[in-house]
Amino acid sequence: MLCQAGFASSTPFTGASWELVGEYPILGSNGAVQSVCATEDYIICIENFNDLTTEPDVVSAYYKNDTDADGNPVTQYSLAHQVRDADFAHANGMAYNPVTHEILVSGYSSPDASNYGCIFRLDPDTLEQKERIQLSTSYNILGIDYLPSTGGYLIQTDADGGYGFKLLDASLQVVDDWGTYPFDFYMENFQDLCVSGDLFFLFPLTMHLGIGNFIQTYSLSQKTLLADDTVDFGFSDDITINEPEGLCETNPGEFIAIVNVTKADGGRYVQFYRTRVPYLFTVSTSAAEHGSVSEGGEVSRGEEKTVSYTADEGFRLAKLSVDGLYLPVTEYPDSYTFSDIQKDHTLAVTFEPVPTATPTPTATATPTETPAITQTPEPAISKAPASSTVSFSSVASHFAAFWKGTVHAASWFRHLASAGASLFARIRKADPVFLAMPFVLLVLILLFVLRLRYVRRIRRERSRKALEHGRRTYEELVREFTEDPKDEEVSIDELLLTIDELQKEEQKNT
């Protein structure tokens, strides 16, 4: 079940209450904060430092949330950073485009004639001006805001005989001109506008009319004025002059209005007022196979919504996903409740078959008249396949044969591996007869190691004796050669041959 969230009524600001959440001094002696917009992390304002000159204006970024972009705790609505390096004309309107991550500023009036009909591109991270674009030489631009539905913009313009609205595409080309709008009252002037869904809102300038403040609600699709509501900000008694300048939506159904005020002591400030209008959020549920889920729907801000789910016969709840996060199904076996709803939510469930239990074999009772010995099952060794049967005598006899040198080492290892596999198989079956076999196998391995050490020792002894024999032969030849010089030729050949054999024997022994 999918629904579209939105305002609870077409006149959301009727009877709205406002809360003062911030107050900051205006820097220019003739300055005024003219426009506001909200990015993902900041509320950004522009103070027109001096409307009579082209001095650089002040761009300020305030924390929109109680954490910064890196997740560090901050004071919500406190000043994050401020830049003053460019002139934005009157800076009457602002619009943040989250797709291109840039801010467009509508300049409106300016002592510089080249700013007529211009908008400015502003970097939301550095707060620096990037570009000036002239849209027209026949009208100025009072207000501007982004249209998520088209990727373009809505602007309000002045013209001879009145004011009008125009729709722009993403390239800032006019695609729909509403013409001169038949405003019935409050014709002094208009402030920036704010778009939300099919509605948009603006403050008409009534500061010098003595009739209080108003907020107007328009329909984009109907191209008409829907409501003209009185605004009560609850100003303190020391405020002598006030002028609402701009409005931005910081969260769904939550708005910040900026108001320039002058106090009795002459101090000039910009104040932030917050309101939360009646708003409908949606709880979306997804249909699941092998079970049912209750429908979601629209829920008013702050209310709760319970979603129930039931598995078909033979199935059970396998997964529960709330806003993309999996929750333990044991804690929410048949329902989940969303409390104090302040945003849209999603819920999805998955069902799975209930596992079928495998029946456990039951033992047959032994008749009392039958002797117990006749019911005793044969030892597991007699039931094992012939290929996996092994006995103490076979292993011992094979090892004895190997010890005597009649069995090749590779054959011994193959037999030993086969025997070991059979032994471990029987051990896994908990056959009491073979529980001791690992220890026997360990003893056989130790004997095998000792036998190898014995063979190496015997070989070294034989080599030592052969070397000693060769040395004696060499000594005898030397002695005979010395005693019988007549046999010199034969004795020298024999002597050389013996020396050669002795050297080979020494190398072999090494």
Buried (B, 14 or more C-beta within 10 A) or exposed (E): BEBEBBBBBBBBBBEBEBEBEBEBEBBBEEBBBBBBBBBEBBBBBBBBBBBEEBBBBBBBBBBBBEEBBEEEEBEBBEEBEBBBEBBBBBBBBBBBBEEEEBBBBBBBBBEEEEBBBBBBBBBBBEBEBEEBEEBBEEBBBBBBBBBEEBEBBBBBBBEEEEBBBBBBBBEEEBEEEEEBBEBEEBEEBBBBBBBBBBBBBBBBBBBEEEEEBBBBBBBBEEEEBBBBBEBEBEBEEEBEEBBBBBBBBBBBBBBBBBBBBBBEEEEBBBBBBBBBBBBBBBBBBBEBEBBEBBEBBBBEBEEEBEBEBBBEEEBBBBEBBBEEEEBEBEEBEEEBEBEEBBBBBBBBBBBEEEEEEEEEEEEEEEEEEEEEEEEEEEEBBEEBEEEBBBEEEEBEEBBEEBBEEEBEEEEBEEBBEEBBEBBBBBBEEEBEEBEEBEEBBEEBEEEBEEBEEEEEEEEEEEBEEBBEEBBEBBEEBBEBBEEEEEEEEEBEEBBEEBBEBBEEBBEEEE
